[in-house]
Amino acid sequence: MARHDVEFDAEGVTLRGWFYTPDETTMAPTPCVVMAHGWSATRRIYLDRFAEVFAAAGLAVLLYDNRGFGDSDAAPDKPRYEIDPWEQIRDYQHAITHAQNRPEVDADRIAVWGSSFSGAHAFVVAAIDQRVKAVCGQAPFVSGRATFGNVARENNQVIDPQRFADDRRARAAGAPPAMIPVIGTDPSRVTGIPTPDAFDWFTEAHETLAPEWHNEVTLRSLELLRGYEPALYLPLITPTPLLMIVGRDDSLTGGNLAASAFETAAEPKKVVFVPGGHFAAYTGAGFAVASTAARDWFVDHLLGDR
C-alpha cells in the first residue's frame, strides 16, 4: 500500500489528511473508506492502524483531521478547537466528494467509518447521503442529552446552563470564546471528558503518537454536544449496511445506550461487542476484533461482488 498527504476544500476550509491506495500498480478504480476521528482527537491517534488494515484488504482510504484540529484549518473568523457536530457531518460529505473525484476511487463504492463522536457522524451521514454504500460506527456516541449528564460536570454537579448563555453573549460582544480542557483530574474545573480512562488514553497518545494534539476545546462544544441526538438517524440508514462496534463496559458514551439504539435500526445490520471500555478498540485484542470486523464488513459490501 501507499500513503499520500492530501488536502481538500470544505466550502472555504482546507482539510488535510492521508490518502491510502492498496496497490500502486492497480489501474482499476477502488472502493474507498472515508474516516475521521472523534471528540478533539487527530488522525495520528491510532487511526492510521485502522486505515492500514483496510488498505491491506484492497480498499482505498481517505483519513483526515476535523476542521480546527490537527493539520486542518478552521473556518475564517471561527476559533480553532470548536466541535460542531453538524459542521463535522458536512465535512464528511466534502471528504466523500473529494474521494469520488480522485481517479483511484470507484465513486459508486464509498463507505464511512467513525469512532466515538465521529461514529455518530458516520451513522448520520449514512442516513442522509445516498452515496454511502456501507457504514461502521465504533464505540459510538448516540445521545447528547444522556452523555452530557455523565461528562459535563463540575464538583460532580451538571454544568449550570447559564454558563453557555454567558459565553454566547460574551462572544457576540466580541470576546474570545471560553475554553475548557479536554481532559483533566481537577473535579472543580469543567472538563470535556473527565473520565480517568480518557485522561490516560489522551495523555499517552499525545506523548507517543500525536504531539499536535491540543488539550483544549471551546466551552460551546459541550453545549453543541448536548443538543446532538444521532440515534434518531439509525432507523433511516437502511438499506445501507450498518455495522456497530460496542465496548461492553463503555461508561463514557454508554455501551448500553449504543446497544439499545442498535435495536432501532433496520436490516441489514450487525453489532460486534469488544471486551473493555470506551477506548478498548484502539489497541491490543480490542483493536484486532474491531479492525477485523470493520474490514470484513467493508470487503463484503464493497468488494464482495467483484
Long-range contacts (C-beta under 8 A, 24 or more apart in sequence): 1-52, 1-55, 1-56, 3-48, 3-51, 6-62, 6-64, 6-98, 8-64, 8-94, 8-95, 8-98, 9-94, 10-67, 10-90, 10-91, 10-94, 10-95, 11-90, 11-94, 12-75, 12-76, 13-67, 13-72, 13-73, 13-74, 13-75, 13-91, 14-72, 14-73, 15-64, 15-65, 15-66, 15-67, 15-72, 15-73, 15-91, 15-94, 15-95, 16-64, 16-65, 16-70, 16-71, 16-72, 16-73, 17-43, 17-62, 17-63, 17-64, 17-65, 17-71, 17-72, 18-43, 18-48, 18-51, 18-61, 18-62, 18-63, 18-64, 19-60, 19-61, 19-62, 19-63, 19-102, 19-104, 20-51, 20-52, 20-54, 20-55, 20-60, 20-61, 20-62, 20-63, 21-55, 21-60, 21-104, 22-55, 22-56, 22-57, 22-58, 22-59, 22-60, 23-58, 26-104, 28-106, 29-103, 29-104, 29-105, 29-106, 29-107, 30-58, 30-59, 30-60, 30-104, 30-105, 30-106, 31-59, 31-60, 31-105, 31-106, 31-109, 31-110, 31-111, 31-133, 31-298, 31-302, 31-303, 32-59, 32-60, 32-61, 32-62, 32-99, 32-102, 32-105, 32-106, 32-109, 32-110, 32-111, 33-59, 33-60, 33-61, 33-62, 33-110, 33-111, 33-112, 33-113, 33-298, 34-61, 34-62, 34-92, 34-95, 34-96, 34-99, 34-110, 34-111, 34-112, 34-113, 35-61, 35-62, 35-63, 35-64, 35-112, 35-113, 35-114, 36-63, 36-64, 36-65, 36-66, 36-88, 36-91, 36-92, 36-95, 36-114, 36-118, 36-121, 37-65, 37-66, 37-115, 37-116, 37-118, 38-114, 38-115, 38-116, 38-117, 38-118, 38-119, 38-141, 39-83, 39-116, 39-117, 39-141, 39-182, 39-192, 39-193, 39-217, 39-221, 39-225, 40-69, 40-81, 40-83, 40-182, 40-192, 40-213, 40-214, 40-217, 41-69, 41-116, 41-202, 41-205, 41-210, 41-213, 42-69, 42-70, 42-71, 42-210, 42-212, 42-213, 43-70, 44-70, 44-209, 44-210, 44-212, 44-213, 45-205, 45-209, 45-210, 45-213, 45-282, 46-205, 46-209, 46-282, 46-283, 46-287, 47-115, 49-282, 49-287, 49-291, 50-113, 50-290, 50-291, 50-294, 53-291, 53-292, 53-294, 53-295, 54-113, 54-294, 54-295, 54-298, 57-295, 57-298, 57-299, 57-303, 58-299, 58-303, 59-111, 59-298, 59-299, 59-302, 59-303, 60-99, 60-102, 60-104, 60-105, 62-95, 62-98, 62-99, 64-91, 64-95, 66-91, 66-118, 67-91, 69-214, 70-210, 70-212, 70-213, 71-212, 79-176, 79-177, 79-218, 80-214, 81-179, 81-214, 81-216, 81-217, 81-218, 81-221, 82-177, 82-217, 82-218, 82-220, 82-221, 83-117, 83-217, 83-218, 83-221, 83-224, 83-225, 84-221, 84-224, 85-117, 85-120, 85-121, 85-224, 85-225, 85-228, 85-230, 88-117, 88-118, 88-121, 89-121, 89-124, 89-125, 89-128, 92-121, 92-122, 92-125, 92-129, 93-125, 93-129, 96-125, 96-129, 96-131, 96-132, 100-131, 107-131, 108-133, 109-133, 109-302, 111-135, 111-136, 111-298, 111-301, 111-302, 112-136, 113-137, 113-138, 113-294, 113-298, 114-138, 114-140, 115-139, 115-140, 115-281, 115-282, 116-140, 116-141, 116-252, 116-253, 116-278, 117-141, 117-225, 120-228, 120-230, 121-230, 123-230, 123-233, 123-234, 123-237, 123-242, 124-230, 124-233, 126-237, 126-240, 126-242, 127-233, 127-234, 127-236, 127-237, 127-240, 128-233, 128-236, 132-240, 133-240, 133-241, 133-301, 133-302, 134-240, 134-241, 134-243, 134-297, 134-298, 134-301, 134-302, 135-237, 135-240, 135-241, 135-242, 135-243, 136-243, 136-244, 136-245, 136-293, 136-294, 136-297, 136-298, 137-242, 137-243, 137-244, 137-245, 138-245, 138-281, 138-290, 138-294, 139-245, 139-246, 139-247, 139-250, 139-252, 139-253, 139-255, 139-258, 139-274, 139-278, 139-279, 139-281, 140-230, 140-244, 140-246, 140-253, 140-258, 141-228, 141-230, 141-253, 142-230, 142-231, 142-234, 142-253, 142-254, 142-257, 142-258, 142-261, 143-229, 143-230, 143-231, 143-254, 143-257, 143-261, 144-225, 144-226, 144-227, 144-228, 144-229, 145-226, 145-229, 146-254, 146-257, 147-225, 147-252, 147-253, 147-254, 148-222, 148-225, 148-226, 150-251, 150-252, 150-254, 151-192, 151-193, 151-194, 151-195, 151-252, 152-190, 152-222, 152-225, 152-226, 153-187, 153-190, 153-194, 154-187, 154-188, 154-189, 154-190, 155-187, 155-188, 156-187, 159-190, 159-222, 163-190, 163-219, 164-219, 164-220, 164-222, 164-223, 167-219, 167-220, 167-223, 168-220, 171-220, 177-218, 177-219, 177-220, 178-218, 178-219, 178-220, 179-216, 179-217, 179-218, 179-219, 180-216, 180-217, 180-218, 180-219, 180-222, 181-215, 181-216, 182-215, 182-216, 182-217, 183-215, 184-215, 190-219, 190-222, 192-217, 192-221, 192-222, 193-252, 195-251, 195-252, 195-278, 197-252, 197-277, 197-278, 197-279, 198-252, 198-278, 198-279, 201-279, 201-282, 231-257, 231-261, 231-264, 234-261, 234-262, 234-264, 234-265, 235-264, 235-265, 235-266, 237-265, 237-266, 237-269, 238-265, 238-266, 238-267, 238-268, 238-269, 239-266, 239-268, 241-268, 241-269, 241-270, 241-297, 241-301, 242-268, 242-269, 242-270, 243-269, 243-270, 243-271, 243-272, 243-293, 243-294, 243-297, 244-269, 244-270, 244-271, 244-272, 245-271, 245-272, 245-273, 245-274, 245-281, 245-289, 245-290, 245-293, 245-294, 246-271, 246-272, 246-273, 246-274, 247-273, 247-274, 247-275, 247-276, 247-277, 247-278, 247-279, 247-280, 247-281, 247-286, 248-273, 248-274, 248-275, 248-276, 249-275, 249-276, 249-277, 249-280, 250-277, 250-278, 251-277, 251-278, 252-277, 252-278, 253-278, 270-297
